[in-house]
C-alpha cells in the first residue's frame, strides 16, 4: 500500500531471480516555442561537474514584426498624400494654431455598463476625425499649425497588453497590429485636414507611459509618408520634450508622467534659456492628468501651464477609482506679439451630434 500523502514514482517487478524497475519515460525533445528566445540555462551537476539535469528558460520577444507588417500594409494602401487644394483664405503669418491630441488611448476598450461610456477602436477613430475636422473648419487661417500629440495616443505599446513599467493589464479592443495601422491612418487624416486650412503643418508625437516605443515608430512612418511634401514637417526626435517659438510666444510640451506639470516652468527656463529669455508669452502643455482633482490650467513663475482633457472614455480601473474628467478637444491660436488670442472647443456631446459633411465642408 502507498503511504498517505505519497505517490508511486517507480515500479519494481521480480522476474525469476531479477528485479525489473520501471519509471516514467521522458517526454518529447524540448524545442523553444515560436516567438520565444532562450533566456537562460540552469544545470544540476554531480561531484565531477557532469550534467545530471538541465532547465531551459525562455521568454517571449514580443518583437515589432506585427506592427511593421501593419505599417507596410498602410503604405501599400496609399500612393502618397492626396492633392489638397491651397488654403481657401490667405494665411496670416502672425498666427500659429495648435491642435493638441491628448491621451486618445486608441485601442482601449470600455463597456458602458461597467464604466459609464462605451469606447473602442471605431469610436475613438470617429471621435478624433470628427473633432479635428470641426476644429480646423472653425479655426483662424494661421500660416502654421502644429498637430501636437502629447502622448498615450496608443493604449498598448505591444501585443502583451500590459503597461511596460508596471506590468498592469490593459483593457484592449483588438490586435496591436490593427491598432497601429489605424493609428497611422488617423495621423495622416489629421495632417491632411490641417493642410486644407494652413499653409504649413508641423507634426510632433511625444511618447507617453502607454506608448513609449510605438511613438517613435509612428513618427518615423509619418515622416516617410510625407517626405516629399514641402508643406509638412515631421519632428522625429525621441526626446520626451518639445519646444517651439513663435515670435514672443514659447510653447513647451511633455506627456506629464515623468516631469510633473508644476515643475515645467523651472525646467523650461533651464533647458531653453534663449527661448525663455526672448519671449513674453510662455505655455507649458501636458496630458496624462485629466481628472477634476488636478488643476487643468494654472500660472507658475512666468509660464501658463495646462493639462488637456481627453476624448477617451475611462477604462475599468479609472472608473473604479472614481475619476471624473470632461471629454473634449481644443485648438489654440497664438499671435506672435500678443500670445493666445483664440481657443475653440469640441465637447464629446458635440462630436456625437456632428454631421461632418455639413458643418466643415472639408475633404475627409
C-alpha positions in Angstrom: 0.0 0.0 0.0 1.1 3.6 -0.7 1.6 5.6 2.4 -0.8 8.6 2.9 0.5 11.7 1.0 2.8 9.6 -1.2 2.6 8.5 -4.9 4.3 5.8 -6.8 7.4 7.1 -8.6 8.8 3.7 -9.7 7.5 0.2 -10.1 9.6 -3.0 -9.5 8.7 -6.5 -10.5 10.6 -9.7 -9.8 11.1 -11.9 -12.9 12.8 -15.1 -11.9 15.9 -14.1 -9.9 15.9 -10.5 -11.3 14.2 -7.3 -10.3 12.8 -5.1 -13.2 12.4 -1.4 -12.3 10.2 0.8 -14.4 9.9 4.6 -14.3 8.1 7.1 -16.5 9.6 7.7 -19.9 10.9 11.1 -20.8 8.8 13.5 -22.8 9.3 14.8 -26.3 12.5 16.6 -27.3 12.4 20.2 -26.0 12.1 23.0 -28.6 12.0 26.7 -27.9 8.4 27.8 -28.6 7.7 30.0 -31.6 8.2 33.7 -30.8 10.4 32.9 -27.8 14.2 33.0 -27.3 16.4 31.3 -24.7 16.7 33.5 -21.7 19.0 31.2 -19.6 20.0 27.6 -18.8 20.3 26.1 -15.3 22.0 22.8 -14.7 22.2 20.2 -11.9 25.6 18.6 -11.9 27.3 15.8 -9.9 30.5 16.0 -7.8 32.6 15.7 -11.0 30.8 18.5 -12.8 28.8 16.3 -15.1 25.3 17.4 -16.1 22.5 15.4 -14.4 19.6 17.6 -15.4 19.0 21.0 -17.2 16.4 23.7 -17.1 15.9 25.9 -20.1 14.3 29.3 -19.5 12.6 31.1 -22.4 10.9 34.5 -22.9 8.5 35.9 -25.4 10.3 38.5 -27.5 7.1 40.5 -28.4 9.0 42.0 -31.3 7.6 44.6 -33.6 7.1 42.3 -36.6 3.4 42.6 -36.4 3.5 46.4 -36.2 5.9 46.6 -39.1 3.7 44.4 -41.3 0.8 46.7 -40.4 2.7 49.8 -41.5 3.7 48.1 -44.7 0.0 47.4 -45.4 -0.8 51.0 -44.9 1.9 52.2 -47.3 0.6 49.8 -49.9 -2.9 51.3 -49.5 -1.7 54.9 -50.1 0.2 56.2 -53.1 1.1 59.4 -51.3 -0.6 62.5 -49.9 -3.7 63.4 -51.7 -3.6 66.5 -53.9 -5.0 69.0 -51.5 -6.1 72.5 -52.6 -4.3 75.5 -51.2 -5.9 77.1 -48.2 -9.1 79.0 -49.2 -8.2 82.1 -47.3 -4.9 84.0 -47.2 -2.7 82.6 -44.4 -1.9 85.0 -41.6 1.8 84.8 -40.8 1.3 86.4 -37.3 -0.8 83.4 -36.2 0.0 79.9 -35.1 -2.7 77.3 -34.4 -2.1 74.3 -32.1 -4.2 71.1 -32.3 -3.3 69.1 -29.1 -4.2 65.4 -29.3 -4.2 64.3 -25.6 -4.3 60.6 -24.5 -6.6 59.2 -27.2 -5.8 55.7 -26.0 -6.5 54.2 -29.3 -7.3 50.5 -28.9 -8.7 50.8 -25.4 -12.0 49.0 -24.6 -14.6 50.3 -22.2 -18.0 48.9 -21.5 -20.7 51.4 -20.6 -22.4 49.2 -18.0 -19.1 49.0 -16.2 -17.5 52.4 -16.8 -20.3 54.7 -17.8 -19.4 55.0 -21.5 -18.6 52.7 -24.4 -15.2 53.1 -26.1 -13.5 51.0 -28.7 -11.2 51.4 -31.8 -14.0 52.6 -34.1 -15.4 55.1 -31.6 -12.0 56.6 -30.9 -11.2 57.0 -34.6 -14.5 58.7 -35.3 -14.1 61.0 -32.3 -10.7 62.2 -33.4 -11.5 62.6 -37.0 -14.8 64.5 -36.3 -13.2 66.7 -33.6 -10.2 67.6 -35.8 -12.4 68.4 -38.8 -14.7 70.6 -36.7 -11.8 72.5 -35.1 -9.9 73.0 -38.4 -13.1 74.3 -40.0 -13.6 76.9 -37.3 -10.0 77.9 -36.6 -8.4 81.1 -37.8 -6.3 80.8 -41.1 -3.0 80.8 -39.3 0.0 80.3 -41.6 1.4 77.4 -39.4 -0.4 74.7 -37.5 1.1 72.2 -35.0 -0.6 68.9 -34.6 0.8 68.1 -31.2 0.3 64.7 -29.8 1.2 64.9 -26.1 1.4 61.1 -25.5 -0.7 58.0 -24.9 -2.1 58.1 -28.4 -1.9 54.3 -28.5 -3.3 52.4 -25.4 -1.0 49.4 -25.5 2.7 49.6 -26.6 2.9 45.9 -27.7 0.9 42.7 -28.0 1.4 41.9 -24.3 -1.4 44.3 -23.5 0.3 45.4 -20.3 1.9 48.7 -19.2 5.7 48.5 -19.9 6.8 49.8 -16.5 4.4 48.3 -14.0 3.0 45.3 -16.0 -0.6 46.2 -15.3 -3.1 44.5 -17.5 -4.9 46.7 -20.1 -8.4 46.6 -21.4 -7.9 46.3 -25.2 -10.3 46.2 -28.0 -8.4 44.4 -30.7 -5.0 43.3 -32.1 -2.0 45.5 -31.6 -1.1 45.5 -35.3 -4.6 46.6 -36.3 -4.4 49.5 -33.8 -1.1 50.7 -35.1 -2.3 50.6 -38.7 -5.5 52.6 -37.9 -3.4 55.0 -35.7 -1.1 55.7 -38.6 -4.1 56.4 -41.0 -5.7 58.7 -38.5 -2.5 60.8 -38.2 -2.4 61.1 -41.9 -6.0 62.3 -41.9 -5.4 64.9 -39.2 -2.4 66.4 -41.1 -4.3 66.4 -44.4 -7.3 68.2 -42.7 -4.9 70.8 -41.3 -3.4 71.3 -44.7 -6.8 72.4 -46.0 -6.7 75.5 -43.7 -3.0 76.1 -43.0 0.0 76.7 -45.3 2.4 74.7 -43.2 1.8 71.8 -40.8 4.2 70.5 -38.1 3.6 67.1 -36.6 5.1 66.1 -33.2 4.5 62.8 -31.5 5.6 62.8 -27.8 5.9 59.5 -26.0 3.6 58.7 -23.2 3.7 56.0 -20.5 1.4 53.8 -22.6 3.2 54.2 -26.0 6.9 54.7 -25.4 8.1 52.6 -28.2 5.2 53.0 -30.6 5.6 56.8 -30.6 8.9 56.9 -32.4 7.9 54.2 -34.8 4.8 56.1 -35.7 6.7 59.4 -36.1 9.2 57.8 -38.4 6.5 56.2 -40.5 4.6 59.6 -40.8 7.9 61.3 -41.8 8.5 58.7 -44.5 4.9 59.2 -45.8 5.3 63.0 -46.1 9.0 63.0 -47.1 8.3 64.7 -50.4 5.6 67.1 -49.1 7.1 70.6 -48.8 4.3 71.9 -46.6 4.6 69.2 -43.9 7.4 68.9 -41.3 7.5 65.8 -39.0 9.6 66.0 -35.9 11.1 62.5 -35.3 13.1 63.4 -32.1 13.0 60.7 -29.5 13.0 63.3 -26.7 10.2 63.4 -24.2 10.1 67.2 -24.6 9.0 69.6 -27.4 9.7 73.3 -27.7 8.6 75.7 -30.4 9.0 79.5 -30.6 6.5 81.8 -32.4 7.5 85.4 -32.1 7.2 86.3 -28.5 5.5 83.0 -27.7 7.2 79.9 -26.3 5.5 76.5 -26.4 6.9 73.6 -24.3 5.3 70.3 -24.0 5.7 66.8 -22.5 3.4 64.0 -21.6 3.4 64.7 -17.8 4.0 61.2 -16.4 7.7 62.0 -15.5 8.2 65.7 -15.3 5.1 67.0 -13.5 3.2 70.0 -14.7 4.1 72.1 -11.7 7.8 71.6 -12.5 7.5 72.7 -16.1 8.4 76.4 -15.7 11.7 75.8 -13.9 12.7 73.1 -16.3 11.8 75.1 -19.4 13.8 78.2 -18.2 16.9 76.0 -17.5 16.6 73.8 -20.6 15.8 76.5 -23.1 17.2 79.8 -21.7 17.3 81.6 -25.0 13.7 80.9 -25.9 12.7 81.7 -22.3 14.6 85.0 -22.2 13.4 86.3 -25.6 9.7 85.5 -25.1 6.9 87.2 -23.2 4.1 84.5 -23.5 5.1 81.1 -22.4 2.9 78.0 -22.4 3.5 74.5 -20.9 1.3 71.8 -22.3 0.9 68.2 -20.8 -1.5 65.3 -20.9 -1.6 62.3 -18.5 -3.7 64.0 -15.8 -7.3 64.9 -16.8 -9.4 64.4 -13.7 -11.1 67.1 -11.7 -8.8 66.6 -8.7 -6.0 68.3 -10.6 -6.0 71.9 -11.9 -6.4 71.9 -15.7 -4.7 75.3 -16.0 -2.5 77.4 -13.8 0.2 80.0 -14.0 3.6 79.4 -12.3 6.6 81.6 -12.4 6.1 83.1 -15.9 4.6 80.1 -17.7 0.9 79.3 -18.2 0.5 75.5 -17.5 -2.2 73.3 -18.9 -3.1 69.6 -18.8 -5.5 68.9 -21.6 -8.7 66.9 -21.3 -9.1 63.8 -23.5 -11.7 62.4 -25.9 -11.2 58.9 -24.4 -13.7 57.3 -22.0 -12.5 55.8 -18.7 -11.2 52.2 -18.6 -12.4 49.9 -15.8 -9.6 50.8 -13.4 -10.1 54.6 -13.6 -13.8 54.2 -13.4 -13.4 52.1 -10.3 -11.1 54.7 -8.8 -13.9 57.3 -9.2 -12.0 59.6 -11.7 -14.1 62.2 -13.4 -13.0 64.3 -16.4 -14.6 66.3 -19.2 -14.2 64.8 -22.6 -13.2 67.3 -25.3 -10.6 68.5 -27.7 -9.4 72.1 -28.3 -7.5 74.2 -30.8 -5.4 77.2 -29.6 -4.4 80.1 -31.8 -1.4 82.3 -30.7 -0.5 85.7 -32.1 3.3 86.2 -32.3 3.1 89.5 -30.3 0.0 89.1 -28.1 0.0 85.4 -27.1 -3.2 83.3 -27.0 -6.0 85.1 -28.8 -8.4 82.4 -29.6 -9.5 78.9 -28.3 -12.1 76.6 -29.7 -13.5 73.5 -28.0 -15.3 70.4 -29.3 -17.1 68.7 -26.5 -17.8 65.0 -26.5 -21.6 65.6 -26.9 -20.9 67.9 -29.9 -18.9 65.2 -31.6 -21.7 62.7 -31.2 -24.1 65.0 -32.9 -21.7 66.3 -35.5 -22.5 66.0 -39.2 -19.0 66.3 -40.5 -20.1 66.9 -44.2 -22.5 69.7 -43.4 -20.5 71.6 -40.7 -17.0 71.6 -42.1 -17.0 71.3 -45.8 -13.6 69.6 -45.5 -12.4 66.6 -47.5 -12.2 63.6 -45.2 
